[in-house]
Amino acid sequence: MPCILTLIVLTCSLASLGSDCRGKVALNFRRCTGLILALVVNILLIAVGCDSEPRKSDAELGLTPQQAIGRRVYDARCAECHYAYSSRDLRGPSMHGLYKKPFMSSGIPTNDERVTDIILMGRAKMPGFQQKITQQQLTDLLAYLHTL
């Protein structure tokens, strides 16, 4: 919905810019500059805000009960720093397609053993979660990560 509103504002800005700034002289310079600035801001909002799709339900994603629980663990522990369904990085690398690649962005092989090590022990700026999640939560989280 925010993308639709942004597109409407952008369309209005373009229409206003076309009718007010074409062929005018310095008299309307401030108005034209303001409209151009609004246009630039709207383009940036579209680029940032429209990249992600609305959140899909577990059923829409076809998640099993274990994967759905893993998704809750991800939301609570990982989503703050890692995107799940976007290839863009957040504070840490995107998890989108994690197991579809033979190696992670760090060059480490993508397998359950290495991913588990990183989750539990941490890496670089990522804290370890060894004391924060149970073995069952880890298993559920790995099941979910395989769906990304």
C-alpha positions as CSV (number, residue, x, y, z in Angstrom):
1,M,0.0,0.0,0.0
2,P,2.8,2.6,0.8
3,C,4.1,2.0,-2.7
4,I,0.8,2.8,-4.3
5,L,0.5,6.1,-2.3
6,T,4.1,7.0,-3.2
7,L,3.4,6.4,-6.9
8,I,0.3,8.6,-6.7
9,V,2.3,11.4,-5.1
10,L,5.0,10.9,-7.7
11,T,2.5,11.1,-10.6
12,C,1.0,14.3,-9.1
13,S,4.5,15.8,-8.7
14,L,5.4,15.0,-12.3
15,A,2.1,16.5,-13.6
16,S,2.6,19.6,-11.5
17,L,6.3,19.9,-12.5
18,G,5.4,19.7,-16.1
19,S,2.7,22.3,-16.0
20,D,4.4,24.8,-13.6
21,C,8.1,24.7,-14.7
22,R,8.0,24.4,-18.4
23,G,9.0,27.6,-20.1
24,K,8.9,29.7,-16.9
25,V,11.7,32.0,-15.8
26,A,13.3,32.7,-12.4
27,L,10.0,33.9,-11.0
28,N,9.0,30.3,-10.3
29,F,12.5,29.0,-9.6
30,R,11.7,28.3,-5.9
31,R,8.5,26.4,-6.8
32,C,10.2,24.4,-9.5
33,T,13.1,23.6,-7.2
34,G,10.7,22.4,-4.5
35,L,8.8,20.2,-7.0
36,I,12.1,18.7,-8.3
37,L,13.2,18.0,-4.7
38,A,9.8,16.3,-4.0
39,L,10.2,14.3,-7.2
40,V,13.7,13.1,-6.1
41,V,12.4,12.2,-2.6
42,N,9.6,10.2,-4.1
43,I,11.9,8.3,-6.4
44,L,14.1,7.4,-3.4
45,L,11.0,6.3,-1.4
46,I,10.0,4.0,-4.3
47,A,13.5,2.5,-4.6
48,V,13.6,1.8,-0.8
49,G,10.0,1.1,0.1
50,C,8.8,-0.9,-2.9
51,D,11.6,-3.4,-3.0
52,S,9.9,-5.8,-0.5
53,E,6.7,-7.6,-1.1
54,P,4.0,-7.8,1.6
55,R,4.7,-10.5,4.2
56,K,3.3,-13.8,3.1
57,S,1.7,-16.2,5.5
58,D,3.2,-19.6,6.4
59,A,0.6,-21.3,4.3
60,E,1.3,-19.1,1.3
61,L,5.0,-20.0,1.6
62,G,4.1,-23.7,2.0
63,L,5.9,-24.1,5.3
64,T,5.7,-27.2,7.4
65,P,4.9,-26.8,11.1
66,Q,8.6,-27.1,11.9
67,Q,9.6,-24.5,9.3
68,A,6.9,-22.2,10.6
69,I,8.3,-22.4,14.1
70,G,11.7,-21.8,12.6
71,R,10.4,-18.7,10.9
72,R,9.3,-17.4,14.4
73,V,12.8,-18.0,15.7
74,Y,14.2,-16.2,12.6
75,D,11.8,-13.3,13.2
76,A,12.8,-13.0,16.8
77,R,16.6,-13.5,16.5
78,C,17.7,-13.0,12.9
79,A,15.4,-10.6,11.0
80,E,16.8,-7.5,12.7
81,C,20.1,-8.0,10.8
82,H,19.3,-10.3,7.8
83,Y,16.7,-10.1,5.1
84,A,14.9,-13.4,4.4
85,Y,13.2,-12.7,1.1
86,S,15.3,-9.9,-0.4
87,S,18.8,-10.4,-1.9
88,R,19.8,-7.0,-0.4
89,D,22.0,-7.0,2.7
90,L,20.8,-5.4,5.9
91,R,23.3,-5.2,8.8
92,G,24.4,-8.7,7.8
93,P,24.2,-10.6,4.6
94,S,20.8,-11.6,3.1
95,M,19.7,-15.2,3.8
96,H,17.7,-15.3,0.6
97,G,18.8,-18.4,-1.3
98,L,21.3,-19.3,1.4
99,Y,21.3,-23.1,0.7
100,K,21.0,-22.6,-3.1
101,K,24.7,-21.5,-3.2
102,P,27.6,-23.8,-2.4
103,F,29.4,-21.0,-0.5
104,M,28.3,-18.2,1.8
105,S,29.4,-14.6,1.0
106,S,32.3,-15.2,3.4
107,G,33.5,-18.1,1.4
108,I,32.5,-20.7,4.0
109,P,30.7,-23.8,2.6
110,T,27.0,-23.6,2.9
111,N,25.9,-26.7,4.9
112,D,24.1,-27.3,8.2
113,E,27.3,-27.8,10.2
114,R,28.9,-24.5,9.1
115,V,25.6,-22.6,9.4
116,T,25.1,-24.0,12.9
117,D,28.6,-23.0,13.9
118,I,28.0,-19.4,12.8
119,I,24.6,-19.3,14.5
120,L,25.9,-20.6,17.8
121,M,29.4,-19.0,17.9
122,G,28.8,-15.9,15.8
123,R,31.2,-14.4,13.2
124,A,32.7,-11.0,12.7
125,K,30.0,-8.5,13.9
126,M,27.4,-11.2,14.4
127,P,26.9,-12.3,18.1
128,G,26.6,-16.0,18.9
129,F,23.3,-17.4,20.0
130,Q,24.6,-20.5,21.9
131,Q,23.1,-19.3,25.2
132,K,20.0,-17.8,23.6
133,I,18.3,-20.6,21.6
134,T,17.6,-24.2,22.4
135,Q,18.7,-27.1,20.3
136,Q,15.0,-27.5,19.1
137,Q,14.9,-23.9,18.1
138,L,18.2,-24.3,16.2
139,T,16.8,-27.3,14.3
140,D,13.6,-25.5,13.5
141,L,15.6,-22.4,12.3
142,L,17.8,-24.5,10.0
143,A,14.6,-26.1,8.5
144,Y,13.3,-22.6,7.8
145,L,16.6,-21.4,6.3
146,H,16.4,-24.2,3.8
147,T,13.2,-22.7,2.5
148,L,14.7,-19.3,1.7
